[in-house]
Amino acid sequence: MARTLILLLLAALGWAESFSGTITAVESLRGPPETTDREELERLAATLDARIRQHRESLASAKPLSARILKEDLGFLQAEQERLVLRGGGELSLATTMFTLHQGRLLQVGDDARLQIDRNRNLALADIAGSVRSLALAPLPQPTADAGKPGPLTLGRETVERHMVINGRKATVLAVAGLPNPWALGLLEGTGEGDLLGVLATVPGLPVVATWDDGGLTRELRVTAITPGPVDERLFIPWPVGTP
């Protein structure tokens, strides 16, 4: 068994080295069937969405104290968004992340931050609200020993389906073999083994769909695009730490 896990890990590293291009993933939330007061709930949702966009735009130029307050407010606003979805149904896009991968290196761009990862140099940098700081990479995790079963075609590619546990909830995860796993490459020290990022990092290949029930809401992370192609090497020039 140990030899099998080692071979899987070495294979995953080989895939990471051989792929260049971008991968886009979207995390979303779906509620129960819609209620009759949908119009009022949509007005509330639009107001929340506008406030969240305004906070994210302000983060780009905020000083550390203001940035901390804005992040706390964002947490409250996003929790209120989830409450509206639970009450009124429908679907809410929570976050979009684009990964650019090239020869064991990773640039991760999300709604609130950017990460620059270079496994070859044991380098991890985060750009949050315009301030760059160093982070500690976690060791590449051992791949799950669950071989899975054939899953449905996703993005025109064959998948492997596994039943896993995310945040204590039963989840279904589909993965495409032969592609790199950006969640494994970008795994940071302190990531919980059972949370979304920690679980995805143990999946051999590229996790393309993860779905689980969360107290009446359906949470889903889905890869929406896989785009192989050349990558500009300048994207991986290390950012100066502490730059405003």
C-alpha positions as CSV (number, residue, x, y, z in Angstrom):
1,M,0.0,0.0,0.0
2,A,2.8,2.4,0.9
3,R,4.5,1.8,-2.4
4,T,1.2,2.5,-4.3
5,L,0.8,5.8,-2.5
6,I,4.4,6.8,-3.3
7,L,3.9,6.0,-7.0
8,L,0.7,8.0,-7.0
9,L,2.5,11.0,-5.5
10,L,5.4,10.8,-8.0
11,A,2.9,10.5,-10.8
12,A,1.1,13.7,-9.6
13,L,4.4,15.6,-9.5
14,G,5.0,14.5,-13.1
15,W,1.6,15.8,-14.2
16,A,2.3,19.1,-12.5
17,E,5.6,19.4,-14.3
18,S,4.1,18.6,-17.7
19,F,1.1,20.9,-17.7
20,S,1.2,24.5,-18.6
21,G,-2.0,26.7,-18.8
22,T,-4.9,27.9,-16.7
23,I,-7.6,26.2,-14.7
24,T,-10.7,28.1,-13.5
25,A,-12.8,27.0,-10.6
26,V,-16.1,28.4,-9.1
27,E,-17.5,27.7,-5.7
28,S,-21.3,28.1,-5.4
29,L,-24.2,27.5,-3.0
30,R,-27.7,26.3,-3.9
31,G,-30.7,26.6,-1.7
32,P,-34.0,24.7,-1.4
33,P,-37.0,25.4,-3.8
34,E,-37.7,29.1,-4.2
35,T,-40.2,30.8,-1.9
36,T,-43.1,33.1,-2.9
37,D,-41.4,36.3,-1.7
38,R,-38.6,35.9,-4.2
39,E,-38.8,39.5,-5.5
40,E,-38.1,41.0,-2.1
41,L,-35.3,38.5,-1.4
42,E,-33.7,39.4,-4.8
43,R,-33.7,43.1,-3.8
44,L,-31.9,42.2,-0.6
45,A,-29.4,40.0,-2.4
46,A,-28.6,42.8,-4.9
47,T,-27.9,45.2,-2.0
48,L,-25.6,42.7,-0.4
49,D,-23.8,42.0,-3.6
50,A,-23.2,45.7,-4.2
51,R,-21.8,46.2,-0.7
52,I,-19.5,43.1,-1.1
53,R,-18.2,44.5,-4.4
54,Q,-17.6,47.9,-2.8
55,H,-15.7,46.3,0.1
56,R,-13.5,44.3,-2.3
57,E,-12.7,47.3,-4.3
58,S,-11.8,49.3,-1.2
59,L,-9.5,46.4,0.0
60,A,-7.1,47.1,-2.9
61,S,-6.0,50.4,-1.4
62,A,-6.8,50.0,2.3
63,K,-4.2,50.4,5.0
64,P,-3.7,47.4,7.4
65,L,-6.3,48.4,10.1
66,S,-8.9,49.4,7.5
67,A,-8.2,46.2,5.6
68,R,-8.8,44.1,8.7
69,I,-12.1,45.8,9.4
70,L,-13.2,45.4,5.7
71,K,-12.4,41.7,5.8
72,E,-14.5,41.2,9.0
73,D,-17.4,43.1,7.3
74,L,-17.0,40.9,4.2
75,G,-17.4,37.8,6.4
76,F,-20.6,39.1,7.9
77,L,-22.0,40.1,4.5
78,Q,-21.1,36.7,2.9
79,A,-22.8,34.9,5.8
80,E,-25.9,37.0,5.2
81,Q,-25.8,36.0,1.5
82,E,-25.8,32.4,2.5
83,R,-28.8,33.0,4.9
84,L,-30.7,34.5,2.0
85,V,-30.0,31.5,-0.2
86,L,-31.2,29.1,2.5
87,R,-34.4,31.2,2.9
88,G,-35.2,31.9,-0.7
89,G,-33.5,29.2,-2.8
90,G,-31.7,29.8,-6.0
91,E,-27.9,29.7,-6.6
92,L,-25.2,32.0,-5.3
93,S,-21.6,32.2,-6.7
94,L,-19.3,32.5,-3.7
95,A,-15.9,32.7,-5.3
96,T,-14.0,32.3,-8.5
97,T,-10.4,31.3,-8.6
98,M,-8.0,31.1,-11.6
99,F,-4.9,28.9,-11.4
100,T,-2.0,29.5,-13.8
101,L,0.4,26.5,-13.7
102,H,3.8,26.0,-15.2
103,Q,6.6,23.5,-14.3
104,G,5.6,23.0,-10.7
105,R,4.8,26.6,-10.2
106,L,1.4,28.1,-9.5
107,L,-0.2,31.5,-9.6
108,Q,-3.6,31.6,-7.8
109,V,-5.8,34.6,-8.3
110,G,-9.0,34.8,-6.2
111,D,-11.5,37.5,-5.4
112,D,-9.6,38.8,-2.4
113,A,-6.0,37.7,-2.8
114,R,-3.2,36.3,-5.0
115,L,-0.9,33.5,-4.2
116,Q,2.4,32.7,-5.9
117,I,3.7,29.2,-5.3
118,D,7.0,27.6,-6.4
119,R,7.5,24.1,-5.1
120,N,10.9,23.9,-6.7
121,R,12.1,26.7,-4.4
122,N,9.8,26.1,-1.5
123,L,8.4,29.5,-2.0
124,A,4.9,30.8,-1.1
125,L,3.9,34.4,-1.3
126,A,0.5,36.0,-0.7
127,D,-0.6,39.4,-2.0
128,I,-3.5,40.5,0.2
129,A,-4.9,44.1,-0.2
130,G,-1.6,45.1,-1.9
131,S,0.6,43.8,0.8
132,V,3.0,40.9,0.1
133,R,4.0,38.4,2.8
134,S,5.7,35.0,2.9
135,L,3.8,31.9,3.8
136,A,4.8,28.4,4.7
137,L,4.1,25.6,2.3
138,A,2.8,22.3,3.7
139,P,4.4,19.1,2.4
140,L,2.6,17.6,-0.6
141,P,0.0,15.3,1.0
142,Q,-0.3,11.6,0.5
143,P,-2.9,10.8,-2.2
144,T,-6.1,9.1,-1.0
145,A,-5.9,5.3,-1.1
146,D,-9.4,5.2,-2.5
147,A,-9.1,4.1,-6.2
148,G,-12.7,5.3,-6.9
149,K,-14.9,4.3,-9.8
150,P,-15.5,5.7,-13.3
151,G,-17.5,8.9,-13.1
152,P,-19.5,11.0,-15.6
153,L,-17.8,12.9,-18.4
154,T,-17.0,16.4,-17.2
155,L,-15.7,19.1,-19.6
156,G,-15.5,16.4,-22.2
157,R,-13.1,14.4,-20.0
158,E,-13.4,11.0,-18.3
159,T,-13.4,11.3,-14.5
160,V,-12.9,9.1,-11.4
161,E,-15.6,9.4,-8.8
162,R,-14.9,9.1,-5.1
163,H,-17.0,9.5,-1.9
164,M,-15.1,11.6,0.6
165,V,-15.8,13.7,3.7
166,I,-15.5,17.5,3.6
167,N,-16.1,19.5,6.9
168,G,-17.7,16.4,8.4
169,R,-20.2,16.1,5.5
170,K,-20.4,13.3,2.9
171,A,-19.2,14.6,-0.4
172,T,-18.9,13.4,-4.0
173,V,-15.7,14.3,-5.8
174,L,-14.9,13.9,-9.5
175,A,-11.3,14.1,-10.7
176,V,-9.6,13.9,-14.1
177,A,-6.5,11.8,-14.1
178,G,-3.3,13.0,-15.9
179,L,-3.8,16.7,-14.9
180,P,-2.1,18.6,-12.0
181,N,-3.9,19.2,-8.7
182,P,-3.5,23.0,-7.9
183,W,-4.9,22.5,-4.4
184,A,-2.0,20.0,-3.7
185,L,0.6,22.3,-5.2
186,G,-0.7,25.3,-3.2
187,L,-1.3,23.5,0.1
188,L,-0.3,25.8,2.9
189,E,0.8,25.0,6.4
190,G,-2.1,25.0,8.8
191,T,-4.7,23.8,6.3
192,G,-7.1,21.5,8.0
193,E,-7.0,17.9,6.8
194,G,-10.8,17.6,6.7
195,D,-11.7,21.0,5.2
196,L,-12.3,21.6,1.5
197,L,-8.7,22.5,0.5
198,G,-7.2,19.8,2.6
199,V,-9.4,17.1,1.1
200,L,-9.0,18.3,-2.5
201,A,-5.3,18.3,-2.0
202,T,-5.3,14.5,-1.5
203,V,-7.1,13.7,-4.8
204,P,-4.9,12.3,-7.5
205,G,-5.3,14.3,-10.7
206,L,-7.4,17.4,-11.0
207,P,-10.6,17.6,-8.9
208,V,-13.2,19.0,-11.3
209,V,-16.4,18.8,-9.1
210,A,-16.9,18.5,-5.4
211,T,-20.5,18.5,-4.1
212,W,-21.8,18.2,-0.5
213,D,-24.8,19.0,1.6
214,D,-24.4,21.6,4.3
215,G,-27.4,21.9,6.5
216,G,-30.0,22.2,3.8
217,L,-27.7,24.0,1.3
218,T,-25.8,22.3,-1.5
219,R,-22.2,23.5,-1.7
220,E,-20.3,22.9,-4.9
221,L,-16.8,23.6,-6.2
222,R,-16.6,23.1,-10.0
223,V,-13.9,23.6,-12.5
224,T,-15.4,25.5,-15.4
225,A,-12.4,25.7,-17.8
226,I,-9.1,23.9,-18.5
227,T,-7.0,25.8,-20.9
228,P,-3.6,24.3,-21.8
229,G,-1.2,26.7,-23.4
230,P,2.0,28.7,-23.1
231,V,2.6,30.7,-19.8
232,D,4.5,33.9,-19.4
233,E,7.5,33.2,-17.2
234,R,7.4,36.7,-15.8
235,L,4.3,35.8,-13.8
236,F,6.5,33.7,-11.5
237,I,9.1,36.4,-10.8
238,P,8.9,36.5,-6.9
239,W,7.1,39.6,-5.6
240,P,9.0,41.8,-3.2
241,V,7.9,41.0,0.4
242,G,6.2,43.9,2.2
243,T,5.5,45.9,-1.0
244,P,2.4,48.2,-0.6
